[in-house]
Amino acid sequence: MENLVLYRKYRPRTFEEVMNQEHVVRTITNALSLGKVAHAYLFCGPRGTGKTTIARLLAKAVNCENRNPSTSLKAKNFEPCNKCLACREINEGRALDLIEIDAASNRGIDEIRELRDGIKFSPTRLKYKVFIIDEVHMLTREAFNALLKTLEEPPEHAIFILATTEVHKVPQTIISRCQRFDFHKLTLDKIVERLKFIAVKENVKIDKPALELIALNADGAVRDAESLLGQVMAMEDKEITLEEVQTILGTTDISAVVQMTDFLIKKDAKGAIGHINKIVEEGYDLAQFAKSFINYLRKMMILTGWRGPDQEQQKMRQLIAPELTEEQFKLILEQGQKFSSADFIKLIRLLIRAENEIKSSILPQLPLELVVVELMGDKP
């Protein structure tokens, strides 16, 4: 276990440990409690939100030797025991009756025909054969057609779990034969809570602002956040600060974006260009800075333009910018008053263009410098 990456080492082993997908967990655990598990599921949603994790938990629960379905939801007997041979085999990745297929590299009709032929045989040892097909949208049209009949009338010992990040590419004929569940990105506070839990388990002390920066860079994907935390922890430093995380990830914190916004409000081209070059000198990723700046301005535009009672404004804040402290929230509203709708539109469009140009520019700071000059209309 010591050599495993964090997202594998701390992968949830029970449904109770799964974060932020309550709607999925509740429905599946109710079906498990009542013994009414479907023959085919479709898990849709962004990367790193728990699709494969819940698929494996479901495979473990239906095959657990110490779990008995009940006619009552009050029994709460949906959790796998993690002690029987079936649970241990699945946890250790050696269960022959849990077949995981990566459709990105096994996308042709031959692979699906092989799967279809193999499904006829009874499980080797477990009660059910569970087929998890990841990135199912990558299958060819012929492969989908070959899968269709099997999904419609599978043998009683087979359960299919299809996972995809691009559900719009999955044929409706496939979707209609599955129970569909849509997974959501995790909120920032949930990701921070998860990272804090892992840090405690690993005996590492890490500042809350550092955890928030990691969570922001994960963009709602808990697996990405755990991978970034593992990268930071590779320093073998038992007390990790915000500055260390910024250096390792090549990112800046919100103060750099706030300061840049102030320069633009004051129309201080010299200060803005100096600030950009200071960021370069300190070794931060300018493309990441541009992305953070765009995200900050988007939040500012929405929050400033929202007119309504305080209660509704706070609700919008939780939806758009849950990571902002009360002080940061007041500051973003104050700065937003200095921009018109036309200013937001022009600036965000210029920054989007600059972010794309940074990757191919000889001087990475030049696209952002041009944004400043174009906004000011004068020489710096």
TORRO-487403 format. One record per residue (C-alpha): residue in three letters; x, y, z. Coordinates in Angstrom, 3 decimals. Example, Ala and Ser with C-alpha at 12.3 -4.5 7.8 and 13.67 -1.06 7.14 Angstrom:
<nodes>
<node residu="ALA" xx="12.300" yy="-4.500" zz="7.800"/>
<node residu="SER" xx="13.670" yy="-1.060" zz="7.140"/>
</nodes>
This chain:
<nodes>
<node residu="MET" xx="0.000" yy="0.000" zz="0.000"/>
<node residu="GLU" xx="2.915" yy="2.352" zz="0.668"/>
<node residu="ASN" xx="3.837" yy="2.570" zz="-3.031"/>
<node residu="LEU" xx="0.323" yy="3.219" zz="-4.315"/>
<node residu="VAL" xx="-0.600" yy="6.680" zz="-5.585"/>
<node residu="LEU" xx="-2.982" yy="8.501" zz="-3.236"/>
<node residu="TYR" xx="-6.154" yy="8.144" zz="-5.313"/>
<node residu="ARG" xx="-5.680" yy="4.362" zz="-5.341"/>
<node residu="LYS" xx="-4.503" yy="4.094" zz="-1.750"/>
<node residu="TYR" xx="-7.529" yy="6.008" zz="-0.445"/>
<node residu="ARG" xx="-10.135" yy="4.838" zz="-2.943"/>
<node residu="PRO" xx="-13.471" yy="4.465" zz="-1.042"/>
<node residu="ARG" xx="-14.076" yy="0.886" zz="0.101"/>
<node residu="THR" xx="-17.692" yy="1.482" zz="1.153"/>
<node residu="PHE" xx="-20.565" yy="3.589" zz="-0.188"/>
<node residu="GLU" xx="-20.456" yy="5.699" zz="2.967"/>
<node residu="GLU" xx="-16.981" yy="6.939" zz="2.036"/>
<node residu="VAL" xx="-18.087" yy="8.231" zz="-1.398"/>
<node residu="MET" xx="-18.279" yy="12.035" zz="-1.498"/>
<node residu="ASN" xx="-20.735" yy="14.377" zz="-3.219"/>
<node residu="GLN" xx="-22.655" yy="11.797" zz="-5.287"/>
<node residu="GLU" xx="-25.481" yy="11.284" zz="-2.809"/>
<node residu="HIS" xx="-28.162" yy="10.971" zz="-5.505"/>
<node residu="VAL" xx="-26.290" yy="8.100" zz="-7.149"/>
<node residu="VAL" xx="-25.342" yy="6.346" zz="-3.911"/>
<node residu="ARG" xx="-28.877" yy="6.563" zz="-2.474"/>
<node residu="THR" xx="-30.523" yy="4.994" zz="-5.519"/>
<node residu="ILE" xx="-27.976" yy="2.213" zz="-5.906"/>
<node residu="THR" xx="-27.863" yy="1.337" zz="-2.201"/>
<node residu="ASN" xx="-31.671" yy="1.228" zz="-2.060"/>
<node residu="ALA" xx="-31.649" yy="-1.218" zz="-4.981"/>
<node residu="LEU" xx="-29.012" yy="-3.315" zz="-3.212"/>
<node residu="SER" xx="-31.000" yy="-3.360" zz="0.043"/>
<node residu="LEU" xx="-34.135" yy="-4.534" zz="-1.756"/>
<node residu="GLY" xx="-32.332" yy="-6.975" zz="-4.041"/>
<node residu="LYS" xx="-33.471" yy="-5.088" zz="-7.151"/>
<node residu="VAL" xx="-30.178" yy="-4.456" zz="-8.932"/>
<node residu="ALA" xx="-30.521" yy="-3.657" zz="-12.634"/>
<node residu="HIS" xx="-28.680" yy="-5.555" zz="-15.357"/>
<node residu="ALA" xx="-27.154" yy="-2.433" zz="-16.961"/>
<node residu="TYR" xx="-26.040" yy="0.974" zz="-15.682"/>
<node residu="LEU" xx="-24.681" yy="4.042" zz="-17.446"/>
<node residu="PHE" xx="-22.482" yy="6.362" zz="-15.359"/>
<node residu="CYS" xx="-21.964" yy="9.787" zz="-16.965"/>
<node residu="GLY" xx="-19.960" yy="12.764" zz="-15.803"/>
<node residu="PRO" xx="-16.607" yy="14.583" zz="-15.719"/>
<node residu="ARG" xx="-13.355" yy="12.754" zz="-15.060"/>
<node residu="GLY" xx="-12.330" yy="12.007" zz="-11.494"/>
<node residu="THR" xx="-15.815" yy="12.192" zz="-9.961"/>
<node residu="GLY" xx="-16.146" yy="8.571" zz="-8.808"/>
<node residu="LYS" xx="-17.692" yy="6.654" zz="-11.714"/>
<node residu="THR" xx="-15.241" yy="3.742" zz="-11.655"/>
<node residu="THR" xx="-15.124" yy="3.775" zz="-7.849"/>
<node residu="ILE" xx="-18.899" yy="3.332" zz="-7.518"/>
<node residu="ALA" xx="-18.871" yy="0.747" zz="-10.310"/>
<node residu="ARG" xx="-16.377" yy="-1.349" zz="-8.332"/>
<node residu="LEU" xx="-18.330" yy="-0.854" zz="-5.102"/>
<node residu="LEU" xx="-21.466" yy="-2.095" zz="-6.853"/>
<node residu="ALA" xx="-19.573" yy="-5.113" zz="-8.213"/>
<node residu="LYS" xx="-18.299" yy="-5.847" zz="-4.713"/>
<node residu="ALA" xx="-21.692" yy="-5.386" zz="-3.046"/>
<node residu="VAL" xx="-23.600" yy="-7.737" zz="-5.379"/>
<node residu="ASN" xx="-20.960" yy="-10.430" zz="-4.870"/>
<node residu="CYS" xx="-20.347" yy="-9.968" zz="-1.132"/>
<node residu="GLU" xx="-20.822" yy="-13.298" zz="0.666"/>
<node residu="ASN" xx="-21.919" yy="-11.690" zz="3.956"/>
<node residu="ARG" xx="-24.600" yy="-9.367" zz="2.590"/>
<node residu="ASN" xx="-28.222" yy="-10.500" zz="2.283"/>
<node residu="PRO" xx="-30.899" yy="-8.407" zz="0.503"/>
<node residu="SER" xx="-34.013" yy="-7.534" zz="2.519"/>
<node residu="THR" xx="-37.534" yy="-6.417" zz="1.731"/>
<node residu="SER" xx="-37.007" yy="-3.324" zz="3.901"/>
<node residu="LEU" xx="-34.824" yy="-0.280" zz="3.332"/>
<node residu="LYS" xx="-34.353" yy="-0.029" zz="7.103"/>
<node residu="ALA" xx="-32.043" yy="-3.030" zz="7.007"/>
<node residu="LYS" xx="-29.242" yy="-0.921" zz="5.495"/>
<node residu="ASN" xx="-27.435" yy="-4.031" zz="4.363"/>
<node residu="PHE" xx="-26.061" yy="-2.532" zz="1.182"/>
<node residu="GLU" xx="-22.419" yy="-2.181" zz="2.273"/>
<node residu="PRO" xx="-19.881" yy="-4.827" zz="1.203"/>
<node residu="CYS" xx="-18.151" yy="-6.394" zz="4.205"/>
<node residu="ASN" xx="-14.606" yy="-6.082" zz="2.750"/>
<node residu="LYS" xx="-13.741" yy="-9.256" zz="4.673"/>
<node residu="CYS" xx="-15.095" yy="-12.186" zz="2.647"/>
<node residu="LEU" xx="-13.072" yy="-13.776" zz="-0.144"/>
<node residu="ALA" xx="-15.130" yy="-12.101" zz="-2.890"/>
<node residu="CYS" xx="-14.596" yy="-8.610" zz="-1.426"/>
<node residu="ARG" xx="-10.896" yy="-9.234" zz="-0.888"/>
<node residu="GLU" xx="-10.405" yy="-10.467" zz="-4.452"/>
<node residu="ILE" xx="-12.108" yy="-7.378" zz="-5.895"/>
<node residu="ASN" xx="-10.204" yy="-5.019" zz="-3.553"/>
<node residu="GLU" xx="-6.915" yy="-6.600" zz="-4.605"/>
<node residu="GLY" xx="-7.768" yy="-6.543" zz="-8.321"/>
<node residu="ARG" xx="-7.604" yy="-10.324" zz="-8.822"/>
<node residu="ALA" xx="-11.289" yy="-11.229" zz="-9.273"/>
<node residu="LEU" xx="-11.664" yy="-13.128" zz="-12.538"/>
<node residu="ASP" xx="-15.396" yy="-12.363" zz="-12.688"/>
<node residu="LEU" xx="-14.884" yy="-8.570" zz="-12.587"/>
<node residu="ILE" xx="-13.940" yy="-7.660" zz="-16.143"/>
<node residu="GLU" xx="-12.826" yy="-4.070" zz="-16.752"/>
<node residu="ILE" xx="-12.486" yy="-2.922" zz="-20.357"/>
<node residu="ASP" xx="-10.987" yy="0.337" zz="-21.573"/>
<node residu="ALA" xx="-13.058" yy="1.175" zz="-24.645"/>
<node residu="ALA" xx="-10.487" yy="3.767" zz="-25.739"/>
<node residu="SER" xx="-8.027" yy="0.968" zz="-26.598"/>
<node residu="ASN" xx="-10.525" yy="-1.888" zz="-27.139"/>
<node residu="ARG" xx="-13.083" yy="-0.138" zz="-29.281"/>
<node residu="GLY" xx="-13.628" yy="-2.524" zz="-32.172"/>
<node residu="ILE" xx="-16.289" yy="-5.096" zz="-32.973"/>
<node residu="ASP" xx="-13.895" yy="-8.015" zz="-32.402"/>
<node residu="GLU" xx="-13.370" yy="-7.117" zz="-28.734"/>
<node residu="ILE" xx="-17.125" yy="-6.754" zz="-28.139"/>
<node residu="ARG" xx="-17.824" yy="-10.057" zz="-29.899"/>
<node residu="GLU" xx="-15.258" yy="-11.712" zz="-27.629"/>
<node residu="LEU" xx="-16.990" yy="-10.157" zz="-24.613"/>
<node residu="ARG" xx="-20.391" yy="-11.270" zz="-25.900"/>
<node residu="ASP" xx="-19.179" yy="-14.846" zz="-26.356"/>
<node residu="GLY" xx="-17.577" yy="-14.917" zz="-22.899"/>
<node residu="ILE" xx="-20.679" yy="-13.609" zz="-21.134"/>
<node residu="LYS" xx="-22.560" yy="-16.848" zz="-21.874"/>
<node residu="PHE" xx="-20.398" yy="-18.765" zz="-19.414"/>
<node residu="SER" xx="-21.242" yy="-18.760" zz="-15.715"/>
<node residu="PRO" xx="-19.004" yy="-16.863" zz="-13.280"/>
<node residu="THR" xx="-15.809" yy="-18.658" zz="-12.266"/>
<node residu="ARG" xx="-16.308" yy="-18.143" zz="-8.522"/>
<node residu="LEU" xx="-18.458" yy="-15.105" zz="-7.789"/>
<node residu="LYS" xx="-22.254" yy="-14.884" zz="-7.958"/>
<node residu="TYR" xx="-22.251" yy="-12.309" zz="-10.785"/>
<node residu="LYS" xx="-20.003" yy="-11.499" zz="-13.672"/>
<node residu="VAL" xx="-19.649" yy="-7.706" zz="-13.719"/>
<node residu="PHE" xx="-18.446" yy="-5.949" zz="-16.869"/>
<node residu="ILE" xx="-17.186" yy="-2.370" zz="-16.428"/>
<node residu="ILE" xx="-16.647" yy="-0.646" zz="-19.785"/>
<node residu="ASP" xx="-14.819" yy="2.652" zz="-19.278"/>
<node residu="GLU" xx="-15.019" yy="5.502" zz="-21.824"/>
<node residu="VAL" xx="-17.746" yy="3.555" zz="-23.602"/>
<node residu="HIS" xx="-18.368" yy="6.448" zz="-26.028"/>
<node residu="MET" xx="-15.125" yy="5.442" zz="-27.796"/>
<node residu="LEU" xx="-16.651" yy="2.243" zz="-29.177"/>
<node residu="THR" xx="-17.214" yy="2.115" zz="-32.928"/>
<node residu="ARG" xx="-20.717" yy="2.018" zz="-34.375"/>
<node residu="GLU" xx="-20.306" yy="-1.676" zz="-35.212"/>
<node residu="ALA" xx="-19.147" yy="-2.399" zz="-31.653"/>
<node residu="PHE" xx="-22.193" yy="-0.616" zz="-30.220"/>
<node residu="ASN" xx="-24.454" yy="-2.682" zz="-32.481"/>
<node residu="ALA" xx="-22.761" yy="-5.871" zz="-31.256"/>
<node residu="LEU" xx="-23.227" yy="-4.761" zz="-27.628"/>
<node residu="LEU" xx="-26.863" yy="-3.780" zz="-28.089"/>
<node residu="LYS" xx="-28.487" yy="-7.227" zz="-28.078"/>
<node residu="THR" xx="-26.413" yy="-8.347" zz="-25.092"/>
<node residu="LEU" xx="-27.513" yy="-5.289" zz="-23.103"/>
<node residu="GLU" xx="-31.127" yy="-5.909" zz="-23.997"/>
<node residu="GLU" xx="-31.243" yy="-9.566" zz="-22.907"/>
<node residu="PRO" xx="-28.187" yy="-10.423" zz="-20.806"/>
<node residu="PRO" xx="-27.961" yy="-13.702" zz="-18.852"/>
<node residu="GLU" xx="-29.047" yy="-13.506" zz="-15.206"/>
<node residu="HIS" xx="-25.477" yy="-13.782" zz="-13.941"/>
<node residu="ALA" xx="-24.258" yy="-10.661" zz="-15.835"/>
<node residu="ILE" xx="-24.268" yy="-6.971" zz="-14.892"/>
<node residu="PHE" xx="-22.990" yy="-4.218" zz="-17.187"/>
<node residu="ILE" xx="-21.700" yy="-0.859" zz="-15.957"/>
<node residu="LEU" xx="-20.836" yy="1.600" zz="-18.707"/>
<node residu="ALA" xx="-18.895" yy="4.768" zz="-17.854"/>
<node residu="THR" xx="-18.392" yy="7.828" zz="-20.044"/>
<node residu="THR" xx="-17.280" yy="11.446" zz="-19.924"/>
<node residu="GLU" xx="-19.104" yy="12.214" zz="-23.207"/>
<node residu="VAL" xx="-22.593" yy="10.773" zz="-22.989"/>
<node residu="HIS" xx="-23.747" yy="12.661" zz="-26.095"/>
<node residu="LYS" xx="-21.602" yy="10.256" zz="-28.158"/>
<node residu="VAL" xx="-23.392" yy="7.184" zz="-26.789"/>
<node residu="PRO" xx="-26.268" yy="5.993" zz="-29.034"/>
<node residu="GLN" xx="-29.764" yy="6.434" zz="-27.626"/>
<node residu="THR" xx="-30.403" yy="2.740" zz="-28.230"/>
<node residu="ILE" xx="-27.688" yy="1.956" zz="-25.659"/>
<node residu="ILE" xx="-28.800" yy="4.654" zz="-23.188"/>
<node residu="SER" xx="-32.413" yy="3.446" zz="-23.262"/>
<node residu="ARG" xx="-31.346" yy="-0.019" zz="-22.094"/>
<node residu="CYS" xx="-29.462" yy="1.253" zz="-19.040"/>
<node residu="GLN" xx="-30.249" yy="2.995" zz="-15.782"/>
<node residu="ARG" xx="-28.512" yy="6.349" zz="-16.252"/>
<node residu="PHE" xx="-26.769" yy="8.266" zz="-13.459"/>
<node residu="ASP" xx="-25.168" yy="11.692" zz="-13.909"/>
<node residu="PHE" xx="-22.152" yy="12.392" zz="-11.708"/>
<node residu="HIS" xx="-21.345" yy="15.954" zz="-10.631"/>
<node residu="LYS" xx="-18.089" yy="17.781" zz="-10.028"/>
<node residu="LEU" xx="-17.181" yy="18.094" zz="-6.364"/>
<node residu="THR" xx="-17.464" yy="21.444" zz="-4.617"/>
<node residu="LEU" xx="-14.284" yy="23.104" zz="-3.408"/>
<node residu="ASP" xx="-15.053" yy="22.581" zz="0.285"/>
<node residu="LYS" xx="-15.686" yy="18.851" zz="-0.285"/>
<node residu="ILE" xx="-12.360" yy="18.453" zz="-2.076"/>
<node residu="VAL" xx="-10.534" yy="20.395" zz="0.669"/>
<node residu="GLU" xx="-12.184" yy="18.145" zz="3.266"/>
<node residu="ARG" xx="-10.996" yy="15.050" zz="1.389"/>
<node residu="LEU" xx="-7.432" yy="16.384" zz="1.003"/>
<node residu="LYS" xx="-7.295" yy="17.294" zz="4.683"/>
<node residu="PHE" xx="-8.362" yy="13.750" zz="5.601"/>
<node residu="ILE" xx="-5.596" yy="12.255" zz="3.440"/>
<node residu="ALA" xx="-2.975" yy="14.681" zz="4.788"/>
<node residu="VAL" xx="-3.838" yy="13.646" zz="8.364"/>
<node residu="LYS" xx="-3.580" yy="9.959" zz="7.410"/>
<node residu="GLU" xx="-0.175" yy="10.618" zz="5.838"/>
<node residu="ASN" xx="1.025" yy="12.629" zz="8.875"/>
<node residu="VAL" xx="1.549" yy="15.747" zz="6.762"/>
<node residu="LYS" xx="0.633" yy="19.239" zz="7.947"/>
<node residu="ILE" xx="-0.540" yy="21.495" zz="5.117"/>
<node residu="ASP" xx="-1.945" yy="25.029" zz="5.295"/>
<node residu="LYS" xx="-5.640" yy="25.460" zz="4.422"/>
<node residu="PRO" xx="-4.876" yy="28.058" zz="1.667"/>
<node residu="ALA" xx="-2.517" yy="25.488" zz="0.127"/>
<node residu="LEU" xx="-5.267" yy="22.857" zz="0.166"/>
<node residu="GLU" xx="-7.686" yy="25.356" zz="-1.412"/>
<node residu="LEU" xx="-5.191" yy="26.121" zz="-4.196"/>
<node residu="ILE" xx="-4.806" yy="22.412" zz="-4.943"/>
<node residu="ALA" xx="-8.595" yy="22.007" zz="-4.937"/>
<node residu="LEU" xx="-9.052" yy="24.965" zz="-7.300"/>
<node residu="ASN" xx="-6.569" yy="23.471" zz="-9.761"/>
<node residu="ALA" xx="-8.405" yy="20.142" zz="-9.666"/>
<node residu="ASP" xx="-11.492" yy="21.762" zz="-11.237"/>
<node residu="GLY" xx="-13.989" yy="19.612" zz="-9.350"/>
<node residu="ALA" xx="-12.211" yy="16.269" zz="-9.897"/>
<node residu="VAL" xx="-11.258" yy="14.603" zz="-6.621"/>
<node residu="ARG" xx="-8.858" yy="12.218" zz="-8.379"/>
<node residu="ASP" xx="-6.969" yy="15.162" zz="-9.910"/>
<node residu="ALA" xx="-6.827" yy="16.823" zz="-6.486"/>
<node residu="GLU" xx="-5.408" yy="13.686" zz="-4.883"/>
<node residu="SER" xx="-2.821" yy="13.363" zz="-7.659"/>
<node residu="LEU" xx="-1.752" yy="16.989" zz="-7.143"/>
<node residu="LEU" xx="-1.537" yy="16.423" zz="-3.387"/>
<node residu="GLY" xx="0.683" yy="13.404" zz="-4.023"/>
<node residu="GLN" xx="2.914" yy="15.568" zz="-6.218"/>
<node residu="VAL" xx="3.218" yy="18.142" zz="-3.448"/>
<node residu="MET" xx="3.844" yy="15.507" zz="-0.786"/>
<node residu="ALA" xx="6.699" yy="14.062" zz="-2.864"/>
<node residu="MET" xx="8.868" yy="16.791" zz="-1.316"/>
<node residu="GLU" xx="8.737" yy="14.750" zz="1.892"/>
<node residu="ASP" xx="8.165" yy="17.975" zz="3.789"/>
<node residu="LYS" xx="5.991" yy="17.412" zz="6.868"/>
<node residu="GLU" xx="4.803" yy="21.055" zz="6.913"/>
<node residu="ILE" xx="3.692" yy="22.290" zz="3.488"/>
<node residu="THR" xx="2.945" yy="25.978" zz="2.908"/>
<node residu="LEU" xx="1.016" yy="27.878" zz="0.262"/>
<node residu="GLU" xx="4.249" yy="29.208" zz="-1.255"/>
<node residu="GLU" xx="5.605" yy="25.678" zz="-1.721"/>
<node residu="VAL" xx="2.421" yy="24.558" zz="-3.455"/>
<node residu="GLN" xx="2.540" yy="27.601" zz="-5.757"/>
<node residu="THR" xx="6.137" yy="26.789" zz="-6.685"/>
<node residu="ILE" xx="5.478" yy="23.094" zz="-7.344"/>
<node residu="LEU" xx="2.265" yy="23.573" zz="-9.322"/>
<node residu="GLY" xx="3.491" yy="26.720" zz="-11.085"/>
<node residu="THR" xx="0.400" yy="28.633" zz="-9.994"/>
<node residu="THR" xx="-0.282" yy="31.908" zz="-8.226"/>
<node residu="ASP" xx="-2.815" yy="32.544" zz="-5.505"/>
<node residu="ILE" xx="-5.817" yy="34.867" zz="-5.735"/>
<node residu="SER" xx="-3.804" yy="37.878" zz="-4.504"/>
<node residu="ALA" xx="-1.842" yy="38.005" zz="-7.794"/>
<node residu="VAL" xx="-5.101" yy="38.137" zz="-9.753"/>
<node residu="VAL" xx="-6.583" yy="40.759" zz="-7.424"/>
<node residu="GLN" xx="-3.482" yy="42.926" zz="-7.822"/>
<node residu="MET" xx="-3.610" yy="42.613" zz="-11.620"/>
<node residu="THR" xx="-7.264" yy="43.668" zz="-11.563"/>
<node residu="ASP" xx="-6.352" yy="46.759" zz="-9.500"/>
<node residu="PHE" xx="-3.743" yy="47.783" zz="-12.072"/>
<node residu="LEU" xx="-6.360" yy="47.539" zz="-14.856"/>
<node residu="ILE" xx="-8.928" yy="49.518" zz="-12.840"/>
<node residu="LYS" xx="-6.352" yy="52.296" zz="-12.281"/>
<node residu="LYS" xx="-5.310" yy="52.071" zz="-15.958"/>
<node residu="ASP" xx="-1.737" yy="51.613" zz="-14.740"/>
<node residu="ALA" xx="-0.186" yy="49.940" zz="-17.778"/>
<node residu="LYS" xx="3.328" yy="50.209" zz="-16.398"/>
<node residu="GLY" xx="2.320" yy="48.508" zz="-13.139"/>
<node residu="ALA" xx="0.349" yy="45.796" zz="-14.964"/>
<node residu="ILE" xx="3.192" yy="44.902" zz="-17.332"/>
<node residu="GLY" xx="5.652" yy="44.954" zz="-14.439"/>
<node residu="HIS" xx="3.353" yy="42.606" zz="-12.516"/>
<node residu="ILE" xx="3.205" yy="40.169" zz="-15.462"/>
<node residu="ASN" xx="6.994" yy="40.081" zz="-15.732"/>
<node residu="LYS" xx="7.353" yy="39.617" zz="-11.980"/>
<node residu="ILE" xx="5.142" yy="36.519" zz="-12.238"/>
<node residu="VAL" xx="7.412" yy="35.206" zz="-15.017"/>
<node residu="GLU" xx="10.556" yy="35.871" zz="-12.961"/>
<node residu="GLU" xx="9.114" yy="33.941" zz="-10.027"/>
<node residu="GLY" xx="8.683" yy="30.916" zz="-12.293"/>
<node residu="TYR" xx="4.899" yy="30.702" zz="-12.401"/>
<node residu="ASP" xx="2.950" yy="29.338" zz="-15.362"/>
<node residu="LEU" xx="1.480" yy="32.294" zz="-17.259"/>
<node residu="ALA" xx="-1.120" yy="30.155" zz="-19.024"/>
<node residu="GLN" xx="-2.348" yy="29.050" zz="-15.601"/>
<node residu="PHE" xx="-2.336" yy="32.663" zz="-14.409"/>
<node residu="ALA" xx="-4.391" yy="33.713" zz="-17.444"/>
<node residu="LYS" xx="-6.860" yy="30.895" zz="-16.739"/>
<node residu="SER" xx="-7.159" yy="31.987" zz="-13.086"/>
<node residu="PHE" xx="-7.645" yy="35.607" zz="-14.181"/>
<node residu="ILE" xx="-10.406" yy="34.634" zz="-16.638"/>
<node residu="ASN" xx="-12.132" yy="32.581" zz="-13.942"/>
<node residu="TYR" xx="-11.902" yy="35.480" zz="-11.471"/>
<node residu="LEU" xx="-13.356" yy="37.967" zz="-13.965"/>
<node residu="ARG" xx="-16.173" yy="35.567" zz="-14.854"/>
<node residu="LYS" xx="-17.151" yy="35.342" zz="-11.190"/>
<node residu="MET" xx="-16.880" yy="39.101" zz="-10.836"/>
<node residu="MET" xx="-19.084" yy="39.684" zz="-13.887"/>
<node residu="ILE" xx="-21.817" yy="37.329" zz="-12.659"/>
<node residu="LEU" xx="-21.759" yy="38.369" zz="-9.008"/>
<node residu="THR" xx="-21.645" yy="42.098" zz="-9.799"/>
<node residu="GLY" xx="-24.425" yy="41.838" zz="-12.355"/>
<node residu="TRP" xx="-26.685" yy="39.846" zz="-10.005"/>
<node residu="ARG" xx="-29.412" yy="42.043" zz="-8.597"/>
<node residu="GLY" xx="-31.556" yy="40.668" zz="-5.821"/>
<node residu="PRO" xx="-32.010" yy="40.235" zz="-2.053"/>
<node residu="ASP" xx="-28.965" yy="39.392" zz="0.069"/>
<node residu="GLN" xx="-30.213" yy="35.848" zz="0.553"/>
<node residu="GLU" xx="-30.349" yy="35.241" zz="-3.209"/>
<node residu="GLN" xx="-26.973" yy="36.890" zz="-3.677"/>
<node residu="GLN" xx="-25.445" yy="34.571" zz="-1.085"/>
<node residu="LYS" xx="-27.031" yy="31.601" zz="-2.843"/>
<node residu="MET" xx="-25.477" yy="32.756" zz="-6.114"/>
<node residu="ARG" xx="-22.156" yy="33.197" zz="-4.344"/>
<node residu="GLN" xx="-22.255" yy="29.595" zz="-3.122"/>
<node residu="LEU" xx="-23.034" yy="28.461" zz="-6.641"/>
<node residu="ILE" xx="-20.450" yy="30.580" zz="-8.499"/>
<node residu="ALA" xx="-17.651" yy="31.195" zz="-5.992"/>
<node residu="PRO" xx="-17.934" yy="29.013" zz="-2.867"/>
<node residu="GLU" xx="-14.185" yy="29.234" zz="-2.240"/>
<node residu="LEU" xx="-14.175" yy="33.013" zz="-1.625"/>
<node residu="THR" xx="-13.867" yy="34.249" zz="1.940"/>
<node residu="GLU" xx="-16.185" yy="37.037" zz="3.129"/>
<node residu="GLU" xx="-13.389" yy="39.575" zz="2.625"/>
<node residu="GLN" xx="-12.626" yy="38.308" zz="-0.881"/>
<node residu="PHE" xx="-16.338" yy="38.356" zz="-1.745"/>
<node residu="LYS" xx="-16.656" yy="42.012" zz="-0.692"/>
<node residu="LEU" xx="-13.506" yy="42.868" zz="-2.667"/>
<node residu="ILE" xx="-14.695" yy="41.172" zz="-5.853"/>
<node residu="LEU" xx="-17.981" yy="43.123" zz="-5.677"/>
<node residu="GLU" xx="-16.091" yy="46.356" zz="-5.047"/>
<node residu="GLN" xx="-13.775" yy="45.780" zz="-8.014"/>
<node residu="GLY" xx="-16.670" yy="44.704" zz="-10.205"/>
<node residu="GLN" xx="-18.386" yy="48.068" zz="-9.776"/>
<node residu="LYS" xx="-15.489" yy="49.656" zz="-11.709"/>
<node residu="PHE" xx="-16.192" yy="47.618" zz="-14.877"/>
<node residu="SER" xx="-19.065" yy="47.927" zz="-17.329"/>
<node residu="SER" xx="-20.599" yy="44.954" zz="-19.141"/>
<node residu="ALA" xx="-18.700" yy="45.972" zz="-22.272"/>
<node residu="ASP" xx="-15.439" yy="46.058" zz="-20.272"/>
<node residu="PHE" xx="-15.989" yy="42.501" zz="-19.006"/>
<node residu="ILE" xx="-16.790" yy="41.198" zz="-22.488"/>
<node residu="LYS" xx="-13.749" yy="42.827" zz="-24.084"/>
<node residu="LEU" xx="-11.296" yy="41.890" zz="-21.333"/>
<node residu="ILE" xx="-12.391" yy="38.247" zz="-21.026"/>
<node residu="ARG" xx="-12.269" yy="37.763" zz="-24.794"/>
<node residu="LEU" xx="-8.792" yy="39.283" zz="-24.973"/>
<node residu="LEU" xx="-7.589" yy="37.035" zz="-22.141"/>
<node residu="ILE" xx="-9.042" yy="33.901" zz="-23.756"/>
<node residu="ARG" xx="-7.134" yy="34.748" zz="-26.920"/>
<node residu="ALA" xx="-3.981" yy="35.483" zz="-24.920"/>
<node residu="GLU" xx="-4.187" yy="32.182" zz="-23.033"/>
<node residu="ASN" xx="-4.201" yy="30.265" zz="-26.324"/>
<node residu="GLU" xx="-1.312" yy="32.334" zz="-27.700"/>
<node residu="ILE" xx="0.888" yy="31.935" zz="-24.583"/>
<node residu="LYS" xx="1.499" yy="28.255" zz="-25.383"/>
<node residu="SER" xx="3.087" yy="29.013" zz="-28.763"/>
<node residu="SER" xx="4.595" yy="32.448" zz="-28.117"/>
<node residu="ILE" xx="8.393" yy="32.915" zz="-28.107"/>
<node residu="LEU" xx="7.923" yy="35.236" zz="-25.133"/>
<node residu="PRO" xx="5.109" yy="33.847" zz="-22.965"/>
<node residu="GLN" xx="4.473" yy="37.228" zz="-21.344"/>
<node residu="LEU" xx="3.942" yy="39.022" zz="-24.679"/>
<node residu="PRO" xx="0.262" yy="38.012" zz="-25.267"/>
<node residu="LEU" xx="-0.688" yy="39.331" zz="-21.810"/>
<node residu="GLU" xx="1.340" yy="42.514" zz="-22.335"/>
<node residu="LEU" xx="-0.561" yy="43.075" zz="-25.584"/>
<node residu="VAL" xx="-3.842" yy="42.708" zz="-23.686"/>
<node residu="VAL" xx="-2.770" yy="45.492" zz="-21.331"/>
<node residu="VAL" xx="-1.671" yy="47.804" zz="-24.145"/>
<node residu="GLU" xx="-4.859" yy="47.178" zz="-26.142"/>
<node residu="LEU" xx="-7.011" yy="47.915" zz="-23.103"/>
<node residu="MET" xx="-5.167" yy="51.092" zz="-22.204"/>
<node residu="GLY" xx="-5.059" yy="52.412" zz="-25.734"/>
<node residu="ASP" xx="-1.698" yy="54.052" zz="-25.030"/>
<node residu="LYS" xx="1.924" yy="53.069" zz="-24.725"/>
<node residu="PRO" xx="2.902" yy="51.750" zz="-21.286"/>
</nodes>
